[in-house]
Each structure stands twice: as structure tokens, then as C-alpha cells.
């Protein structure tokens, strides 16, 4: 899974760039593309402790496409071509009773001591 938080605060081109990456299943790392003539293959670090992955000719290629979750505060509109490829879920702010239940569950507050937080 890939989480992209607050996409509306990103660079204006990011939604289209993201579409390009997901459609092609790869992206280039400019520094490694320039160095590919010296060394056609490089190893880069991954998020796994001590893990590395091969990058050939400066391009990172997907073996499996991730499930992508994107959040937005609705501060700007996204291109229609981008939105057509998204499943939207609009989340309204919680009502007072919902917020009370969330706080009670979070703090395991059965006797209502934390209701002053609302």
C-alpha cells in the first residue's frame, strides 16, 4: 500500500505525474540514468532493514502495483483524467455523538471523563 497524504498541497503536476508512473509501471531516477553508461545496474536501499533492490538503466520498475490511498483537504481541484481513475470517499466531520464515541473508545473512557475534550 502507498499512502499519499494531502495531495492537494503537493506540486501542481504531481497528480498527472503519478498517473504516468502508475500507467507505465516505472519511473526514471535522473542521476542513475546519467550514470547508466558507466554502470548499467545499481543497487538502491529499500525500506526493508538492510534491503536493496536492483535498478537497471536508471529506471525503477514495478513488480506489483500498489494499492494507493490518497488524502486531500479539498483545497484544490484535480484533473478530470486523474479523478476518473479514483474511487472517492468523502468523509464528513463527525457529529458530537460520533466524536464522543471515538474519544471514549480511544481512551477506554466508560464513565465520560473525557467528554470535556469535545
N, C-alpha and C positions, 0 to 999 in steps of 0.2 A: 504494500500500500504506500502511496505517496500522498503526503498532506502538503497542500499549498495554501497557506493561511493569508487571508486578506489580499487576495489577488487585485482588488481594486486600488490598492496602494502601491502596486508594482509599476514598472516601466510600461508605458502605453502599448508597446509592441509585444509584451510577454504573452498575452492570450494567443496571438497568431503564431508566435514562435513555438509555443507549446503544442499547438495543433500540428505544426510542421514536424516536430520531433516525434509525436505520437503516431502520425501517419507514416513516416519513414522508418520508424523504429531505430533511429540512430541520430547522433549529432557529432559534430567535429569539435575537437579541442585545438584552437588555432596554434598554440605553442607546439603541440605534438604533430600537427600537420606539417609545420615548417621543419621539424626535426626528422620527419619520416625518411628523408633521403639518407640520413646518417644511420638511422636505426629504424627499421620498418615496424618494430614491435616494442612497446613499452609496457611496463607493469605499473599500475597505479594502486594506491591504497583504497580499500573499501571500508565500509562502516563496521565490518566484522573485525573483532580484535585480531590483529596480525594478518588479516586477509589482504590479498591483492587480486587484481583482475588484469588480463591482457588487453591492451588497446593496440589494434593494428592500423597502421597508416593514419593515425591520429583521430580515428572515429570510434566512438563508443556505440556498441550495438546491443539492442535488447534481445535477450533470450526468451523472455516472457514479459508481456505488457503488464504494468502495474495497475491496480485499482486506484484511481486518482480521486481524492476528496479535496475540493476547493472551497474555501470560505470567502465571503465578501460582505462588506458592510453596506453595500448598495450605494456607495459614493460616486460610482461612475457606471456608465453603460458599457457592455461588452459587444463585440461584433456579432452580428446575427449568425454568421457561419460558425462561430465558436459556440453560441448558445444552442444551436441545433444539435450539437453533439453532447449536450449536457442533460442530465436529469436533475431538475431543480427541486429543491425543498426549501420553501420559505418558512422560517421559524419566527413566530411572533414572540414578543417578550412575555414571560409568564404572568398569569394573573396572581393576585395576592394569595389565594388558596394554594396554587401550584408552588409558588415560591416558599410558602410556609412548609409544605410537604418536603420540598427539596432540602431546606435547611434542617428540618427535623431528621431526615434520613442521613444527611451528611454528618451531623453532629450526634447522631443517635439520641436525639432530644425527644424523649417521650412526654416530658411534663411541660413543654412550651417555654423553657427558659430563654431560648434564642429568638423568640418571635420579635423581640425589640430590634433585631437587625433588619427587619423588613421596612 
